[in-house]
Each structure stands twice: as structure tokens, then as C-alpha cells.
Amino acid sequence: MAMLQNRFLEAATTKYLVLTVVLILLTIVGGFAIILSLKLSALENLAKFVDAVFKAMAILLGMIWTLNRYYVGRTDTIRVRVDPDIKVVRHPEDGSDSSTRHY
């Protein structure tokens, strides 16, 4: 179950990042619009609550961005490292050129 949650979280913050952000924004704004349109509460009473919710929404969006950077920068594949092994071949000191020798 935890593996499925991790895959969902990874997909939501990488592949569907824009969709996730838009969904969060529309859900929050739509929820407040419904509360105000049904007159469940007056706008004056919601002022502090709205402020707190929008700050919490900013924190959520920041967390999604952080997860996006983590999942994008992470590599799960096997890495191949190539280290050069350089040896210096010196020119012969006797003046003969070994490249012109025929065997």
C-alpha cells in the first residue's frame, strides 16, 4: 500500500504537476465560492479563516514544488562511471622513431 501511495505522489508531483496545482487551487476557491453563494457564512466571518486557508494552500503548493524537484532530480537507474586510465608514452631517447619500424 505504501508503494502505491509513493507512486501516486510521484506521478501527482511530476507527470501531473500542473493538473495537481490547478486542482488544489480550484478546490479551495470553489469551496469558498460555494460557502458564500449558499450564504452559510458571511464574508466578514470568513476573513480570518480565508487568510489561514490561503496560507496553508501556499504551504501545500510549496511542498508539491519541493517534491517535484526531489522526484525530478532523483535517479533510480544504475549509473555507469567511466574513469580514464591515462598512461604517458614517452618518445624513445635514442632518436629512433618506433612508429616507422616495420616488423
Beta strands, then each sheet from edge to edge (+ up, - down):
end
